Amino acid sequence: MANTRTPLMAGNWKMNLDHHQATHTVQKLAWTLKDAKHDYAAVEVAVLPPFTDLRSVQTLVDADKLELKYGAQDVSAHAEGAYTGEISATMLAKLGVSYVAIGHSERRQYHGETDALVNEKIVAAVGQGIAPIVCVGEGLDVRKAGEQIPYTLAQVEGALAGLPAAQLATLVIAYEPVWAIGTGEVATPEDAQEVCGAIRGALGDLYDADLANATRILYGGSVKSSNVAAIMAQPDVDGALVGGASLDPEEFARIARYQSHATGA
Ligand SMILES: O=C[C@H](O)COP(=O)(O)O
């Protein structure tokens, strides 16, 4: 089946850059991509700033009619009410967000997020028309035991449990081996392909070939402009979820422009 998936480069800023810095960073990113005549229809580019930056980013994107997308790093599973500190999918939708990262390993590790909670958050996001970027991936102990595929597929199955294909039309999955996040230890392109391919196979088993073929699977973990082209050359890798390197707008633009590195153009 032909691959019609549009690559997605998503920059997860994590808890970095206040709303003033966000404005500067988005402007610099947009100008750099404009100078390079970036074709957003060929490679989609998104930033995932902290919640407090979203209104500033929305204002800039709307005012300058930028093709850049933006999203959030988390969403509440609850619709509204007495949930101190939570941000609902409805609130995010009002800010025009296109994406939300769900179940990032830092949420799982520091905030006790489970596959069941990830599942509820996916339902909340898609209910408001926001595409979930569902994060999965194994830690170093699991990798050393060679259990990365069963471990990661169990996370995928847990996250999607009970969800019909009709709710998953915008699903994005990000495979992020925890041992490669922020460490400089990038997985080899073959490591990334092995697990991303297994995830696509599992989507085919859980649903059907159409959903598996349409779902974008990103790789995340120490992606930089120097390694992105080799990772993107893998058949089941459809983009990257970039942490640290996305804080530098010129470096993130180079990552988004990986095709020009690959061709030398
Ligand atoms: O969400 C992004 C990932 O955690 C990767 O972060 P990193 O590029 O800093 O390794």
The ligand as a Tripos MOL2 file, in Angstrom:
@<TRIPOS>MOLECULE
LIG
   10     9     1     0     0
SMALL
NO_CHARGES

@<TRIPOS>ATOM
      1 O1          9.4810   14.8830   23.5660 O.2       1 LIG1
      2 C1         10.6490   14.8480   23.2130 C.2       1 LIG1
      3 C2         11.5330   13.8110   23.6960 C.3       1 LIG1
      4 O2         11.4360   13.6420   25.0790 O.3       1 LIG1
      5 C3         12.9340   13.8950   23.1840 C.3       1 LIG1
      6 O3         13.6930   14.8470   23.8860 O.3       1 LIG1
      7 P1         15.2020   15.1550   23.4060 P.3       1 LIG1
      8 O4         15.1230   15.4590   21.9480 O.co2     1 LIG1
      9 O5         15.6520   16.2890   24.2390 O.co2     1 LIG1
     10 O6         15.9910   13.8740   23.6380 O.co2     1 LIG1
@<TRIPOS>BOND
     1     1     2 2
     2     2     3 1
     3     3     4 1
     4     3     5 1
     5     5     6 1
     6     6     7 1
     7     7     8 2
     8     7     9 1
     9     7    10 1
@<TRIPOS>SUBSTRUCTURE
     1 LIG1         1 GROUP 0 **** ****
